[in-house]
Amino acid sequence: MAQPAKPASAYSPLYFLASLGAGGLSVTFFMYLMFWVPHKGRPVPIFEDITAAFGSGHPLRDVAIAIAITGIAIFAFLNVKSLIWNFAALSAFKKTDGYQKLRASNAESSLLAAPLAAAMTVNALFIVGLVFVPNLWSVVEYLFPLALAAFVMIGLWGLSLMRDFLGRVLAEKSFDLDSNNSFAQLLPGFALAMVAVGLSAPAAMSTNAMTVGTALVLSGFFATVATLWIGAAQVLALPAILKHGTAREAAPTLMVIVPILTVMGIMALRQSHGLHTTFGAHSTAGETMMFLGRTLSAQIAVLLAGLLVLRRQGYFSQFVFGTKTSPGSYALVCPGVAVSVMIHFFINKGLVDAGVIDKFDTAYWLLTTPALLAQFAMVALVLRLNRQHFRAPAQMSLQPAE
């Protein structure tokens, strides 16, 4: 008897979200190093900061560093492995009738999951370089133009896919409004937002005015296009959602705005830092705290609404803990990762910097606990989904029971 096929054998571009989720989890582990390891004079910790902090007499910090570098290594590896698998699977999928049908439907926008995941991989690999490569900071100014070029190419790739999609639906009137009862069409905006946050990194880290200015302009462009797309996609989706309810398999997309808010929020912080250090523009710690607080509040509101719909539709019992599978289930990872990262930023760049709480006091750890719980819940979810989608089901025995 032939071995039953694993669910991922029926390919969808949404499987790029498996790579995206793993890359996002590597970022959550980097938060330990970002906010718990001293890195005086630099916006981010590097290999030398980490090795200096490890074994310096703080056992709990040593444990956190060990967990962080292990988590970064594991999930960056899974991120790249999944990305490579997806490109190979997508190449094969393009030769099928299913691909042509996808290109003629609303689901054509799901192809934007590829540049979205690729942009995340560039971010994840930069983190790997910071954590594991000695003396990287001595040549980092030479790396920033390369990073900018990589993100621009990914951004142009994403824009070309959006051009094809828009050209078809606007010229041929082939967009099905009634079946647009989800926020799946926000995916292209999410992809451009991920490009924008990557482009903004040199604005926060470089000391070269040309590099900072270029990063500010390019990240601003992609963020603006992303915002326009996201606004239009939400407006188009709401009537169908209210009329027909949320499409069951696409229900996780209701929370896609949560990771979008995180990447756009981090981009804004990076832009603000670059404007401050290079061009003399200033924002106060209190303003940053309020900005991050409002962003986190919006995320919590969206999460509560999305989880309510998922619960009422029985999504978890069917597609996560049940027997059904859907590649869209990987979209559940992004909101959990995003809110974990945003909590870290709100606490450290908001409350601590504004003097509301002291770093590492009781209140600090109580507020950090939800970020850690969300992180490890997403670790468990990724491992669960990977087992469901990338392992063939057990062969059923045809022998009678003894």
Secondary structure, DSSP 4 states (H G I P E B T S, - for coil): -PPPPPGGGS--GGGHHHHHHHHHHHHHHHHHHHHHS--TTSSS--HHHHHHHTTSS-HHHHHHHHHHHHHHHHHHHHHHHHHHHHHHHHHHHTTSHHHHHHHTSGGGGGGGHHHHHHHHHHHHHHHHHHHH-TTGGGGHHHHHHHHHHHHHHHHHHHHHHHHHHHHHHHHH----STT--SSGGGHHHHHHHHHHHHHHHHHHH---HHHHHHHHHHHHHHHHHHHHHHHHHHHHHHHHHHHH---STTGGGGGTHHHHHHHHHHHHHHHHHHHHHHH-----HHHHHHHHHHHHHHHHHHHHHHHHHHHHHTHIIIIISSS---GGGGGGHHHHHHHHHHHHHIIIIIIITTTSS-TTSHHHHHHHHHHHHHHHHHHHHHHHHHHHHHSPPPPPP-SPP-
